[in-house]
Amino acid sequence: MNPVHKKIPVLIHNGKPICESLIAVEYIDEVWNDQSPLLPSDSYQRAQARFWANYVNTEMCEISSRFWRSEGEEKIATKEEFLECLKLFKEQLGDKHYFGGNNLGLVDVALVPLVCYYYKYNLCSNFINETQYPKIIAWANRCTQKETVSKCFPDEQRVKEFFTKKKKDLSNE
């Protein structure tokens, strides 16, 4: 458990805790860098990847949290904020398969849970307009087709049931 915030996630390696998700991911990348590096070797590109991963971790997660707690006009405004963030990432992705280029990188690892979560939410609503975000949708599909990513997500049927119930609960309020 994180000794400051009393929360998880924490990575334990050699009996020592590594706190916070992105820090743990960077630690893994440094310790096991002979596998598939998540950060580019170029210093500038590494700094850019860290910036965008941090943006996901701070800005987008905060917006996402507000979305799930809000209702009515505030929920609509928060959704628009999230979609504006996706536009930034659409520009960053460009014509690459992943934010890390040809392979998953730090930005992909930071963003994929959030975007895929909303993409699954799309099964029950029209949250992300696929015609406006085809590159992001294609990127999310590529990511979830990777076994290392897909194993981290709950069963699609369970997700659909969760969001169907959530949508029903929200409509009853």
CNS distance restraints for C-alpha pairs under 8 A (distance, minus, plus):
assign (resid   1 and name CA) (resid   6 and name CA) 5.66 0.50 0.50
assign (resid   1 and name CA) (resid   7 and name CA) 5.49 0.50 0.50
assign (resid   1 and name CA) (resid   8 and name CA) 5.22 0.50 0.50
assign (resid   1 and name CA) (resid   9 and name CA) 6.98 0.50 0.50
assign (resid   1 and name CA) (resid  10 and name CA) 5.87 0.50 0.50
assign (resid   1 and name CA) (resid  17 and name CA) 7.98 0.50 0.50
assign (resid   1 and name CA) (resid  19 and name CA) 7.86 0.50 0.50
assign (resid   2 and name CA) (resid   6 and name CA) 4.90 0.50 0.50
assign (resid   2 and name CA) (resid   7 and name CA) 5.23 0.50 0.50
assign (resid   2 and name CA) (resid   8 and name CA) 5.92 0.50 0.50
assign (resid   2 and name CA) (resid   9 and name CA) 7.24 0.50 0.50
assign (resid   2 and name CA) (resid  10 and name CA) 6.19 0.50 0.50
assign (resid   2 and name CA) (resid  17 and name CA) 7.84 0.50 0.50
assign (resid   2 and name CA) (resid  19 and name CA) 5.64 0.50 0.50
assign (resid   2 and name CA) (resid  20 and name CA) 7.59 0.50 0.50
assign (resid   3 and name CA) (resid   7 and name CA) 7.92 0.50 0.50
assign (resid   8 and name CA) (resid  19 and name CA) 7.72 0.50 0.50
assign (resid   8 and name CA) (resid  20 and name CA) 7.52 0.50 0.50
assign (resid   9 and name CA) (resid  19 and name CA) 6.59 0.50 0.50
assign (resid   9 and name CA) (resid  20 and name CA) 5.93 0.50 0.50
assign (resid   9 and name CA) (resid  21 and name CA) 6.07 0.50 0.50
assign (resid  10 and name CA) (resid  17 and name CA) 6.15 0.50 0.50
assign (resid  10 and name CA) (resid  18 and name CA) 5.53 0.50 0.50
assign (resid  10 and name CA) (resid  19 and name CA) 4.64 0.50 0.50
assign (resid  10 and name CA) (resid  20 and name CA) 6.20 0.50 0.50
assign (resid  10 and name CA) (resid  21 and name CA) 7.25 0.50 0.50
assign (resid  10 and name CA) (resid  24 and name CA) 7.29 0.50 0.50
assign (resid  11 and name CA) (resid  17 and name CA) 5.60 0.50 0.50
assign (resid  11 and name CA) (resid  18 and name CA) 4.93 0.50 0.50
assign (resid  11 and name CA) (resid  19 and name CA) 6.49 0.50 0.50
assign (resid  11 and name CA) (resid  24 and name CA) 6.19 0.50 0.50
assign (resid  12 and name CA) (resid  16 and name CA) 5.32 0.50 0.50
assign (resid  12 and name CA) (resid  17 and name CA) 4.48 0.50 0.50
assign (resid  12 and name CA) (resid  18 and name CA) 6.12 0.50 0.50
assign (resid  13 and name CA) (resid  17 and name CA) 6.53 0.50 0.50
assign (resid  13 and name CA) (resid  18 and name CA) 7.47 0.50 0.50
assign (resid  18 and name CA) (resid  23 and name CA) 7.23 0.50 0.50
assign (resid  18 and name CA) (resid  24 and name CA) 5.74 0.50 0.50
assign (resid  18 and name CA) (resid  27 and name CA) 7.86 0.50 0.50
assign (resid  19 and name CA) (resid  23 and name CA) 6.66 0.50 0.50
assign (resid  19 and name CA) (resid  24 and name CA) 6.34 0.50 0.50
assign (resid  20 and name CA) (resid  24 and name CA) 6.07 0.50 0.50
assign (resid  21 and name CA) (resid  25 and name CA) 6.20 0.50 0.50
assign (resid  22 and name CA) (resid  26 and name CA) 6.15 0.50 0.50
assign (resid  22 and name CA) (resid  53 and name CA) 7.61 0.50 0.50
assign (resid  22 and name CA) (resid  54 and name CA) 7.76 0.50 0.50
assign (resid  22 and name CA) (resid  57 and name CA) 7.83 0.50 0.50
assign (resid  22 and name CA) (resid 110 and name CA) 7.21 0.50 0.50
assign (resid  23 and name CA) (resid  27 and name CA) 6.05 0.50 0.50
assign (resid  24 and name CA) (resid  28 and name CA) 6.15 0.50 0.50
assign (resid  25 and name CA) (resid  29 and name CA) 6.20 0.50 0.50
assign (resid  25 and name CA) (resid 106 and name CA) 7.67 0.50 0.50
assign (resid  26 and name CA) (resid  30 and name CA) 6.19 0.50 0.50
assign (resid  26 and name CA) (resid  38 and name CA) 7.78 0.50 0.50
assign (resid  26 and name CA) (resid  39 and name CA) 7.97 0.50 0.50
assign (resid  26 and name CA) (resid 106 and name CA) 7.76 0.50 0.50
assign (resid  27 and name CA) (resid  31 and name CA) 6.09 0.50 0.50
assign (resid  28 and name CA) (resid  32 and name CA) 5.81 0.50 0.50
assign (resid  28 and name CA) (resid  33 and name CA) 7.66 0.50 0.50
assign (resid  29 and name CA) (resid  33 and name CA) 5.17 0.50 0.50
assign (resid  29 and name CA) (resid  37 and name CA) 5.87 0.50 0.50
assign (resid  29 and name CA) (resid  38 and name CA) 6.02 0.50 0.50
assign (resid  29 and name CA) (resid  39 and name CA) 7.34 0.50 0.50
assign (resid  33 and name CA) (resid  37 and name CA) 5.37 0.50 0.50
assign (resid  37 and name CA) (resid 105 and name CA) 7.26 0.50 0.50
assign (resid  38 and name CA) (resid 100 and name CA) 7.19 0.50 0.50
assign (resid  38 and name CA) (resid 104 and name CA) 6.59 0.50 0.50
assign (resid  38 and name CA) (resid 105 and name CA) 4.08 0.50 0.50
assign (resid  38 and name CA) (resid 106 and name CA) 5.01 0.50 0.50
assign (resid  39 and name CA) (resid  46 and name CA) 5.67 0.50 0.50
assign (resid  39 and name CA) (resid  49 and name CA) 7.06 0.50 0.50
assign (resid  39 and name CA) (resid 100 and name CA) 7.51 0.50 0.50
assign (resid  39 and name CA) (resid 105 and name CA) 5.97 0.50 0.50
assign (resid  39 and name CA) (resid 106 and name CA) 5.96 0.50 0.50
assign (resid  40 and name CA) (resid  45 and name CA) 6.10 0.50 0.50
assign (resid  40 and name CA) (resid  46 and name CA) 5.36 0.50 0.50
assign (resid  40 and name CA) (resid 100 and name CA) 7.48 0.50 0.50
assign (resid  40 and name CA) (resid 105 and name CA) 7.95 0.50 0.50
assign (resid  41 and name CA) (resid  45 and name CA) 7.63 0.50 0.50
assign (resid  41 and name CA) (resid  46 and name CA) 6.87 0.50 0.50
assign (resid  42 and name CA) (resid  46 and name CA) 6.09 0.50 0.50
assign (resid  43 and name CA) (resid  47 and name CA) 6.20 0.50 0.50
assign (resid  44 and name CA) (resid  48 and name CA) 6.26 0.50 0.50
assign (resid  45 and name CA) (resid  49 and name CA) 6.12 0.50 0.50
assign (resid  46 and name CA) (resid  50 and name CA) 6.21 0.50 0.50
assign (resid  47 and name CA) (resid  51 and name CA) 6.15 0.50 0.50
assign (resid  48 and name CA) (resid  52 and name CA) 6.30 0.50 0.50
assign (resid  49 and name CA) (resid  53 and name CA) 6.05 0.50 0.50
assign (resid  49 and name CA) (resid 106 and name CA) 6.36 0.50 0.50
assign (resid  49 and name CA) (resid 107 and name CA) 5.82 0.50 0.50
assign (resid  50 and name CA) (resid  54 and name CA) 5.96 0.50 0.50
assign (resid  50 and name CA) (resid 106 and name CA) 7.31 0.50 0.50
assign (resid  50 and name CA) (resid 107 and name CA) 7.41 0.50 0.50
assign (resid  51 and name CA) (resid  55 and name CA) 6.14 0.50 0.50
assign (resid  52 and name CA) (resid  56 and name CA) 6.34 0.50 0.50
assign (resid  52 and name CA) (resid 107 and name CA) 6.17 0.50 0.50
assign (resid  53 and name CA) (resid  57 and name CA) 6.25 0.50 0.50
assign (resid  53 and name CA) (resid 106 and name CA) 6.48 0.50 0.50
assign (resid  53 and name CA) (resid 107 and name CA) 4.74 0.50 0.50
assign (resid  53 and name CA) (resid 110 and name CA) 5.50 0.50 0.50
assign (resid  53 and name CA) (resid 111 and name CA) 7.21 0.50 0.50
assign (resid  54 and name CA) (resid  58 and name CA) 6.00 0.50 0.50
assign (resid  55 and name CA) (resid  59 and name CA) 5.36 0.50 0.50
assign (resid  55 and name CA) (resid  60 and name CA) 6.72 0.50 0.50
assign (resid  56 and name CA) (resid  60 and name CA) 4.82 0.50 0.50
assign (resid  56 and name CA) (resid  61 and name CA) 6.29 0.50 0.50
assign (resid  56 and name CA) (resid 110 and name CA) 6.43 0.50 0.50
assign (resid  56 and name CA) (resid 111 and name CA) 6.15 0.50 0.50
assign (resid  57 and name CA) (resid  61 and name CA) 5.61 0.50 0.50
assign (resid  57 and name CA) (resid 110 and name CA) 6.93 0.50 0.50
assign (resid  58 and name CA) (resid  62 and name CA) 6.07 0.50 0.50
assign (resid  59 and name CA) (resid  63 and name CA) 6.25 0.50 0.50
assign (resid  60 and name CA) (resid  64 and name CA) 6.01 0.50 0.50
assign (resid  60 and name CA) (resid  82 and name CA) 6.66 0.50 0.50
assign (resid  60 and name CA) (resid  85 and name CA) 7.20 0.50 0.50
assign (resid  61 and name CA) (resid  65 and name CA) 6.10 0.50 0.50
assign (resid  61 and name CA) (resid 114 and name CA) 7.66 0.50 0.50
assign (resid  62 and name CA) (resid  66 and name CA) 6.30 0.50 0.50
assign (resid  63 and name CA) (resid  67 and name CA) 6.12 0.50 0.50
assign (resid  63 and name CA) (resid  78 and name CA) 6.44 0.50 0.50
assign (resid  63 and name CA) (resid  81 and name CA) 7.15 0.50 0.50
assign (resid  63 and name CA) (resid  82 and name CA) 6.38 0.50 0.50
assign (resid  64 and name CA) (resid  68 and name CA) 6.51 0.50 0.50
assign (resid  64 and name CA) (resid  78 and name CA) 7.85 0.50 0.50
assign (resid  64 and name CA) (resid  82 and name CA) 7.17 0.50 0.50
assign (resid  65 and name CA) (resid  69 and name CA) 6.47 0.50 0.50
assign (resid  66 and name CA) (resid  70 and name CA) 5.89 0.50 0.50
assign (resid  66 and name CA) (resid  75 and name CA) 7.84 0.50 0.50
assign (resid  66 and name CA) (resid  78 and name CA) 6.92 0.50 0.50
assign (resid  67 and name CA) (resid  71 and name CA) 7.90 0.50 0.50
assign (resid  67 and name CA) (resid  74 and name CA) 7.93 0.50 0.50
assign (resid  67 and name CA) (resid  75 and name CA) 5.46 0.50 0.50
assign (resid  67 and name CA) (resid  78 and name CA) 5.51 0.50 0.50
assign (resid  67 and name CA) (resid  79 and name CA) 6.51 0.50 0.50
assign (resid  68 and name CA) (resid  75 and name CA) 7.79 0.50 0.50
assign (resid  70 and name CA) (resid  74 and name CA) 5.88 0.50 0.50
assign (resid  70 and name CA) (resid  75 and name CA) 4.99 0.50 0.50
assign (resid  71 and name CA) (resid  75 and name CA) 4.81 0.50 0.50
assign (resid  71 and name CA) (resid  76 and name CA) 7.87 0.50 0.50
assign (resid  72 and name CA) (resid  76 and name CA) 6.51 0.50 0.50
assign (resid  73 and name CA) (resid  77 and name CA) 6.17 0.50 0.50
assign (resid  74 and name CA) (resid  78 and name CA) 6.03 0.50 0.50
assign (resid  75 and name CA) (resid  79 and name CA) 6.09 0.50 0.50
assign (resid  76 and name CA) (resid  80 and name CA) 6.35 0.50 0.50
assign (resid  77 and name CA) (resid  81 and name CA) 6.34 0.50 0.50
assign (resid  78 and name CA) (resid  82 and name CA) 6.32 0.50 0.50
assign (resid  79 and name CA) (resid  83 and name CA) 6.24 0.50 0.50
assign (resid  79 and name CA) (resid 127 and name CA) 7.80 0.50 0.50
assign (resid  80 and name CA) (resid  84 and name CA) 6.11 0.50 0.50
assign (resid  81 and name CA) (resid  85 and name CA) 6.44 0.50 0.50
assign (resid  82 and name CA) (resid  86 and name CA) 6.44 0.50 0.50
assign (resid  83 and name CA) (resid  87 and name CA) 6.41 0.50 0.50
assign (resid  83 and name CA) (resid 128 and name CA) 7.57 0.50 0.50
assign (resid  84 and name CA) (resid  88 and name CA) 6.73 0.50 0.50
assign (resid  85 and name CA) (resid  89 and name CA) 6.55 0.50 0.50
assign (resid  86 and name CA) (resid  90 and name CA) 6.01 0.50 0.50
assign (resid  86 and name CA) (resid 136 and name CA) 7.72 0.50 0.50
assign (resid  87 and name CA) (resid  91 and name CA) 6.37 0.50 0.50
assign (resid  87 and name CA) (resid 133 and name CA) 7.87 0.50 0.50
assign (resid  88 and name CA) (resid  92 and name CA) 6.34 0.50 0.50
assign (resid  89 and name CA) (resid  93 and name CA) 5.97 0.50 0.50
assign (resid  89 and name CA) (resid 136 and name CA) 7.90 0.50 0.50
assign (resid  90 and name CA) (resid  94 and name CA) 6.38 0.50 0.50
assign (resid  90 and name CA) (resid 133 and name CA) 7.38 0.50 0.50
assign (resid  90 and name CA) (resid 135 and name CA) 6.60 0.50 0.50
assign (resid  90 and name CA) (resid 136 and name CA) 6.13 0.50 0.50
assign (resid  92 and name CA) (resid  99 and name CA) 7.18 0.50 0.50
assign (resid  93 and name CA) (resid  97 and name CA) 7.58 0.50 0.50
assign (resid  93 and name CA) (resid  98 and name CA) 6.70 0.50 0.50
assign (resid  93 and name CA) (resid  99 and name CA) 5.39 0.50 0.50
assign (resid  93 and name CA) (resid 135 and name CA) 7.87 0.50 0.50
assign (resid  96 and name CA) (resid 101 and name CA) 5.46 0.50 0.50
assign (resid  96 and name CA) (resid 102 and name CA) 6.82 0.50 0.50
assign (resid  97 and name CA) (resid 101 and name CA) 6.13 0.50 0.50
assign (resid  97 and name CA) (resid 102 and name CA) 5.72 0.50 0.50
assign (resid  97 and name CA) (resid 103 and name CA) 7.53 0.50 0.50
assign (resid  97 and name CA) (resid 139 and name CA) 6.47 0.50 0.50
assign (resid  97 and name CA) (resid 142 and name CA) 7.78 0.50 0.50
assign (resid  98 and name CA) (resid 102 and name CA) 5.98 0.50 0.50
assign (resid  98 and name CA) (resid 103 and name CA) 6.05 0.50 0.50
assign (resid  98 and name CA) (resid 104 and name CA) 5.71 0.50 0.50
assign (resid  98 and name CA) (resid 105 and name CA) 7.25 0.50 0.50
assign (resid  98 and name CA) (resid 108 and name CA) 6.63 0.50 0.50
assign (resid  98 and name CA) (resid 139 and name CA) 6.61 0.50 0.50
assign (resid  99 and name CA) (resid 103 and name CA) 7.99 0.50 0.50
assign (resid  99 and name CA) (resid 104 and name CA) 6.90 0.50 0.50
assign (resid  99 and name CA) (resid 105 and name CA) 6.28 0.50 0.50
assign (resid  99 and name CA) (resid 107 and name CA) 6.04 0.50 0.50
assign (resid  99 and name CA) (resid 108 and name CA) 5.79 0.50 0.50
assign (resid 100 and name CA) (resid 104 and name CA) 5.28 0.50 0.50
assign (resid 100 and name CA) (resid 105 and name CA) 4.14 0.50 0.50
assign (resid 100 and name CA) (resid 106 and name CA) 7.02 0.50 0.50
assign (resid 100 and name CA) (resid 107 and name CA) 6.99 0.50 0.50
assign (resid 100 and name CA) (resid 108 and name CA) 6.95 0.50 0.50
assign (resid 101 and name CA) (resid 105 and name CA) 7.64 0.50 0.50
assign (resid 104 and name CA) (resid 108 and name CA) 5.75 0.50 0.50
assign (resid 104 and name CA) (resid 109 and name CA) 7.06 0.50 0.50
assign (resid 104 and name CA) (resid 143 and name CA) 7.88 0.50 0.50
assign (resid 105 and name CA) (resid 109 and name CA) 6.29 0.50 0.50
assign (resid 106 and name CA) (resid 110 and name CA) 6.20 0.50 0.50
assign (resid 107 and name CA) (resid 111 and name CA) 5.98 0.50 0.50
assign (resid 108 and name CA) (resid 112 and name CA) 5.57 0.50 0.50
assign (resid 109 and name CA) (resid 113 and name CA) 7.51 0.50 0.50
assign (resid 110 and name CA) (resid 114 and name CA) 7.87 0.50 0.50
assign (resid 111 and name CA) (resid 115 and name CA) 6.17 0.50 0.50
assign (resid 112 and name CA) (resid 116 and name CA) 5.68 0.50 0.50
assign (resid 112 and name CA) (resid 140 and name CA) 6.69 0.50 0.50
assign (resid 112 and name CA) (resid 143 and name CA) 7.15 0.50 0.50
assign (resid 113 and name CA) (resid 117 and name CA) 5.89 0.50 0.50
assign (resid 114 and name CA) (resid 118 and name CA) 6.51 0.50 0.50
assign (resid 115 and name CA) (resid 119 and name CA) 5.97 0.50 0.50
assign (resid 115 and name CA) (resid 140 and name CA) 7.06 0.50 0.50
assign (resid 116 and name CA) (resid 120 and name CA) 6.00 0.50 0.50
assign (resid 116 and name CA) (resid 140 and name CA) 6.14 0.50 0.50
assign (resid 116 and name CA) (resid 144 and name CA) 7.85 0.50 0.50
assign (resid 117 and name CA) (resid 121 and name CA) 6.22 0.50 0.50
assign (resid 118 and name CA) (resid 122 and name CA) 6.17 0.50 0.50
assign (resid 118 and name CA) (resid 127 and name CA) 7.11 0.50 0.50
assign (resid 118 and name CA) (resid 128 and name CA) 7.44 0.50 0.50
assign (resid 119 and name CA) (resid 123 and name CA) 7.21 0.50 0.50
assign (resid 119 and name CA) (resid 127 and name CA) 7.71 0.50 0.50
assign (resid 119 and name CA) (resid 128 and name CA) 6.84 0.50 0.50
assign (resid 119 and name CA) (resid 137 and name CA) 7.68 0.50 0.50
assign (resid 119 and name CA) (resid 140 and name CA) 7.97 0.50 0.50
assign (resid 120 and name CA) (resid 124 and name CA) 7.89 0.50 0.50
assign (resid 120 and name CA) (resid 156 and name CA) 7.63 0.50 0.50
assign (resid 120 and name CA) (resid 159 and name CA) 6.91 0.50 0.50
assign (resid 120 and name CA) (resid 160 and name CA) 7.13 0.50 0.50
assign (resid 121 and name CA) (resid 125 and name CA) 6.46 0.50 0.50
assign (resid 121 and name CA) (resid 127 and name CA) 7.15 0.50 0.50
assign (resid 121 and name CA) (resid 159 and name CA) 7.79 0.50 0.50
assign (resid 121 and name CA) (resid 160 and name CA) 7.34 0.50 0.50
assign (resid 121 and name CA) (resid 163 and name CA) 6.15 0.50 0.50
assign (resid 122 and name CA) (resid 126 and name CA) 5.29 0.50 0.50
assign (resid 122 and name CA) (resid 127 and name CA) 5.36 0.50 0.50
assign (resid 122 and name CA) (resid 128 and name CA) 6.43 0.50 0.50
assign (resid 123 and name CA) (resid 160 and name CA) 6.69 0.50 0.50
assign (resid 124 and name CA) (resid 160 and name CA) 7.00 0.50 0.50
assign (resid 124 and name CA) (resid 163 and name CA) 6.37 0.50 0.50
assign (resid 124 and name CA) (resid 164 and name CA) 6.03 0.50 0.50
assign (resid 124 and name CA) (resid 167 and name CA) 7.52 0.50 0.50
assign (resid 128 and name CA) (resid 132 and name CA) 7.97 0.50 0.50
assign (resid 128 and name CA) (resid 133 and name CA) 7.28 0.50 0.50
assign (resid 129 and name CA) (resid 133 and name CA) 6.37 0.50 0.50
assign (resid 130 and name CA) (resid 134 and name CA) 5.40 0.50 0.50
assign (resid 130 and name CA) (resid 137 and name CA) 6.63 0.50 0.50
assign (resid 133 and name CA) (resid 137 and name CA) 6.17 0.50 0.50
assign (resid 134 and name CA) (resid 138 and name CA) 5.96 0.50 0.50
assign (resid 135 and name CA) (resid 139 and name CA) 5.95 0.50 0.50
assign (resid 136 and name CA) (resid 140 and name CA) 6.05 0.50 0.50
assign (resid 137 and name CA) (resid 141 and name CA) 6.15 0.50 0.50
assign (resid 138 and name CA) (resid 142 and name CA) 6.18 0.50 0.50
assign (resid 139 and name CA) (resid 143 and name CA) 6.16 0.50 0.50
assign (resid 140 and name CA) (resid 144 and name CA) 6.13 0.50 0.50
assign (resid 141 and name CA) (resid 145 and name CA) 6.12 0.50 0.50
assign (resid 142 and name CA) (resid 146 and name CA) 6.81 0.50 0.50
assign (resid 143 and name CA) (resid 149 and name CA) 6.36 0.50 0.50
assign (resid 143 and name CA) (resid 150 and name CA) 7.77 0.50 0.50
assign (resid 144 and name CA) (resid 149 and name CA) 5.53 0.50 0.50
assign (resid 144 and name CA) (resid 150 and name CA) 4.93 0.50 0.50
assign (resid 145 and name CA) (resid 149 and name CA) 7.34 0.50 0.50
assign (resid 145 and name CA) (resid 150 and name CA) 6.38 0.50 0.50
assign (resid 146 and name CA) (resid 150 and name CA) 6.07 0.50 0.50
assign (resid 147 and name CA) (resid 151 and name CA) 5.87 0.50 0.50
assign (resid 148 and name CA) (resid 152 and name CA) 7.11 0.50 0.50
assign (resid 149 and name CA) (resid 153 and name CA) 7.23 0.50 0.50
assign (resid 154 and name CA) (resid 158 and name CA) 6.84 0.50 0.50
assign (resid 154 and name CA) (resid 159 and name CA) 6.72 0.50 0.50
assign (resid 155 and name CA) (resid 159 and name CA) 6.41 0.50 0.50
assign (resid 156 and name CA) (resid 160 and name CA) 6.13 0.50 0.50
assign (resid 157 and name CA) (resid 161 and name CA) 6.15 0.50 0.50
assign (resid 158 and name CA) (resid 162 and name CA) 6.07 0.50 0.50
assign (resid 159 and name CA) (resid 163 and name CA) 6.22 0.50 0.50
assign (resid 160 and name CA) (resid 164 and name CA) 5.96 0.50 0.50
assign (resid 161 and name CA) (resid 165 and name CA) 6.10 0.50 0.50
assign (resid 162 and name CA) (resid 166 and name CA) 6.09 0.50 0.50
assign (resid 163 and name CA) (resid 167 and name CA) 5.89 0.50 0.50
assign (resid 164 and name CA) (resid 168 and name CA) 6.18 0.50 0.50
assign (resid 165 and name CA) (resid 169 and name CA) 6.03 0.50 0.50
assign (resid 166 and name CA) (resid 170 and name CA) 6.09 0.50 0.50
assign (resid 167 and name CA) (resid 171 and name CA) 6.18 0.50 0.50
assign (resid 168 and name CA) (resid 172 and name CA) 6.31 0.50 0.50
assign (resid 169 and name CA) (resid 173 and name CA) 6.63 0.50 0.50
